[in-house]
């Protein structure tokens, strides 16, 4: 876990790929407890360490994310998420198949809690994103994705439903080979500091295949 920024109110880290945000049924090491252990050791805090989960990344996805170190900071950051003043940008490598240089996707997505799969469904919740193609190579596109909503598996489903699945996506890409790591990365988050109100921006870049194409 790479520390990007910290103060008395925030902890910004780079989430490793394939690490869950918080403890789940797998009982694998999770980011929230890793971050709590870091705070506890560095500041020699007795007892339970508070860290608020403000937003989530899918387990296989790596990149920048923020935790709140106080309940007040958590509440204020969560309100920014609700008010859409907390901005998130991702990098993804998708199958080209004639993808336009830029676009706006708007769908309704429904999650099946039993299978943990998401599909486009008129009964679902609204999901909106904008994207821009940065580069094309070998039948793939590197795209920057700006989320306007934060639905589960949103980027993966919205691109795959249009025949541009993410490289290595074991759930939504039939061409993915077993063992490939999904090409989706949380590249940038931008929000207002919960106390100083200063606009903060943090970035993280992937350095592996196929991003390095």
N, C-alpha and C positions, 0 to 999 in steps of 0.2 A: 504494500500500500504506500503510494507516494504522496507525501504531504505537499500541497500546493500553496495553501494560505491558512493562517489561523490567527484568531484574536480571542478576546473574552466571550464573544458572542457566536463565532462561526468556526467551522472546521471544513476546509475545502480539500478534497483528496482526489487522486486518480484511482478509480475502481479497477482492480484487475479483472480480466475476463474470466468467466465461469465461476465467479464467486457470488453467492446470493447476497442481496442487500441486507437481509435480516434472516435470523434462524428459521429454517423450514423443516419439513419432515425428514430431509436427508441428514440433518444434524452436521452437515459440512460446515467448515469455518466460514463465518459470514462477516460482511464488511462492518456492520454496526458494532458487533462485539470486538472486532479488530480495532476499530476507532476508539471505542471505550477503553480498551486495554492500553492503547497509546496514551490517551489523556491521563489515565490513572497512574501510569508509570512516570510520565514526564513531569507531572505536577504533584506526584506523591499524594494523590487524593485518597482519603479514607472512605470506606463504604462504597455505595453504588454511584457510578458516574452517570449523569444525565446527558443524553444526546438525542435530539429530536430528528426523526426521519421526515424530511421535507418533500422529497420527490424520489422516484424509483427508477432504476435501470433494470432491464431484463437480465436474468442470471448470466447468459453468455456474452452480454455487452459490456465493454470496458469504457473508461473515459472519466471525464470530470463530473463530480457531484458534490453537494454541500450538505453538511449536518448542522443543526442548530445546537449551541451549547447551553442555551437557557430556554425555558418554556416560553418566555416573552418573545425571544427571537424566533422560535418555532411557529408561534401563532402569527407573527407578522410576515414571515416568509410564506407560510401556507396561504395567507390572504393574498399575497402577490401572485401565487400560483393560480388561485381562484379568479383573480382580477385580470389575469393574462399580462401582468407586468413583469413576470418572471420568464425570461426568454431562454429557450433551449435550441441549440443547433447541433446537428449530427452530421457525420460523414458516413456514407454508405457506398458500397460497390454493388451495382445491380446489373442484371443482364440487359443489354442494349435493346435489341428487338425494335429499333426505330423510335426510341424514347426522344421526345421533344427536348429542346435545349433548356426549357424551363416550364414549370406548370404549377397548377393549383389543384389539389385533390380534396374532395369533400364527399364523405360517405357516412353511413350509419353502421357502426360495428357492434356485434353481439358476441359475448364471450360464453362459451360452454364451460361451466365450472368443473364438470366431471372430467373432461378431456384436456382442459386448459388450452383450448383452441379458439381462435377468434375468426369470425367470418363477417362479410358484408351482409347486412340484413336490415330491412326497413324498420324493424322493431328495436334496433340498437341505438346506441348513443352517438351523437354527432362527432365526427372526427375530421379535422382539417389540418392540412399541411401545405407548405409551398416548397418547391425544390428548384435547384439550378444545377445543370450538368457542368462540371469543372473540366473533365477530360474524358476522352474515349480511347479505348485500346483493347485489342483482342476480343471484340464482341462484348466488352464490359464498359460501364460508365461509372466514373467517380462522381457522386452527387453530394451537394450540400443540402441538407433538409432543415427547414425551419418549422418547428411544431407550433401550431396555434392551440391545439388541445393535447392532452397527454393520456390517450387511451392505451390500454394493454395491447402490446404487439402492433401498435398502430402503423408504424412505418413499414414493418414487414408485410402486413396484410394489405395495406393500400397499394404498395408496389406490386406484390404478387398477384393481386386481383386484376391488374392491368397488364399481365404478362411481362413484368420486369422484376422477377423475384430477386432477393438479395443473394449474392454469392455465399455459398456455404450454409444457408439457412436450412437446418435439418427438419423444420416443421412445415415450411411453406414453399420450399423449392424442391421440386421433384428431381432436378438435375444435381442436387447437392450430393457429394460423395461423403460417405460415413467418415467421421474424423475431421472434416473441414470445420474451421472456426468461422462463424458468421461474420461477414464484413459490415459491421455496424458499430459506430464509435461515437460516444458523447464528446463532441469536440469543443463546445462552448456553452457556458451558462452566464447569464447577465441578470442582475437584480439589484435592488436598492438595499444598502446596509440597514438592518433592522433598527439600529440606534442612530447612527450619524446621518442616515438617508442618502449617503453618497452612492452614486451608481458604480457598481463593481462588475468587472468582467474577467472571467477566467477561462483559459484554453488548455487543451491537451491534444496531442497528435499521435496517431498510431504509426508504427514503423515496421509493420509486417506485411506479408503478401495477403491479399492482392492490392492493398492500399499503395504499396511502394511501386506498383506499375507506373 
